[in-house]
Amino acid sequence: MAEDEMAEDEEMYRGQLEALAEDGDPSRFADIDGAVVFNTPDGASEPGPAVPGGAYSFTGEVSLLDAGTELDEEPGTGANQAPRQAGPNTGDADPDSSVRVVAERDAGDYVSVSVG
C-alpha cells in the first residue's frame, strides 16, 4: 500500500483506532470491509479482554501498532487505560499522532507472542 493511501486510511479510521487503542473496543471495526475483529479470548464464550494469563489466537502475520492517540503506559497498569480511567479519551495526548509499527526490540515490553 502506498504511503498516501495509508495516510488516507489512517484519517478515515482515526475514530475507530482511538476507540480500540484507548478503550479496548474493537467493535467499530466490524463494519469495515475485510476486517476481522478478534474480541473473544481463547476459551471464552463471549467478547471481552484477555485478562492476565489469557490469550487471543491469530493466524498469519501480526504487527503491534502504536495508534498515536495517547502517551504510552505500561500495559495493564496505566491510570488512563480502561477500566481504570475516569472516562473515555482521558489520557494525555501523544506528541506523535501518527500510527506506527512498534519496533520489534520494544514489542517484548508489551506482548508475548508464541507460535504453536
C-alpha positions in Angstrom: 0.0 0.0 0.0 1.4 3.4 -1.0 2.2 5.9 1.8 -0.5 8.3 0.6 -3.1 5.5 0.8 -2.0 4.7 4.3 -2.4 8.3 5.3 -6.0 8.4 3.8 -6.9 5.1 5.7 -5.4 6.5 8.9 -7.5 9.6 8.7 -10.7 7.7 7.7 -10.4 5.2 10.6 -8.9 7.6 13.3 -12.1 7.3 15.5 -12.1 3.5 15.3 -8.4 3.4 16.1 -8.8 5.7 19.1 -11.7 3.6 20.5 -9.6 0.5 20.2 -6.3 2.0 21.4 -7.7 3.9 24.4 -10.7 2.0 25.4 -10.1 -1.5 24.1 -13.3 -1.5 22.0 -12.8 -3.3 18.6 -16.5 -3.3 17.7 -16.3 -0.3 15.5 -14.0 -2.2 13.1 -16.7 -4.8 12.4 -18.3 -2.6 9.7 -15.0 -2.2 7.7 -14.9 -4.4 4.6 -12.4 -7.2 5.0 -11.9 -6.5 8.8 -11.6 -9.4 11.2 -12.2 -8.5 14.8 -10.5 -10.6 17.5 -12.6 -9.8 20.6 -13.1 -13.2 22.3 -10.2 -14.6 24.3 -9.3 -18.3 23.8 -11.7 -20.5 25.8 -14.2 -17.6 26.5 -17.8 -17.8 25.3 -18.2 -14.1 24.7 -16.2 -11.0 23.7 -14.0 -9.4 26.4 -10.5 -8.5 27.4 -7.8 -11.1 27.7 -7.0 -11.0 31.4 -3.6 -11.8 32.8 -2.8 -15.3 31.7 -5.4 -15.1 28.9 -4.8 -15.1 25.2 -6.2 -14.4 21.7 -5.2 -16.7 18.8 -4.4 -15.2 15.4 -3.4 -16.8 12.2 -0.9 -15.3 9.8 1.3 -12.3 10.4 0.5 -9.8 13.3 2.1 -6.4 13.9 1.9 -4.4 17.0 0.9 -0.8 16.2 1.1 2.4 18.3 -2.1 4.3 17.3 -0.6 7.7 18.4 -3.7 8.7 20.3 -2.3 9.0 23.9 1.0 8.7 25.7 2.0 5.1 26.2 1.6 3.5 29.6 2.7 0.1 30.8 0.0 -2.4 29.6 -2.5 -3.5 32.2 -1.4 -0.9 34.8 -1.8 2.6 33.3 -4.2 5.0 35.1 -5.6 6.1 31.7 -6.4 2.6 30.5 -9.9 1.0 30.6 -11.2 0.0 33.1 -9.2 2.3 35.5 -9.6 5.5 33.6 -12.2 8.1 34.7 -13.8 8.0 31.2 -13.1 7.6 27.5 -10.4 9.8 26.0 -8.9 10.9 29.3 -5.1 10.4 28.8 -2.5 12.9 27.8 -2.1 13.3 24.0 0.8 11.5 22.2 3.1 14.1 20.7 3.5 11.8 17.7 -0.1 11.3 16.4 0.9 9.0 13.5 0.0 5.3 13.5 3.3 3.4 13.6 4.7 -0.1 14.0 6.2 -0.7 17.4 9.9 -1.6 16.9 10.5 -5.3 17.3 13.0 -4.6 20.1 10.3 -2.8 22.1 7.4 -5.1 21.3 8.5 -7.6 24.0 7.9 -4.9 26.6 4.2 -5.0 25.7 3.3 -8.5 24.5 4.4 -12.1 24.5 3.9 -14.0 21.3 4.1 -17.7 20.9 3.7 -19.7 17.7 2.2 -23.2 18.1 
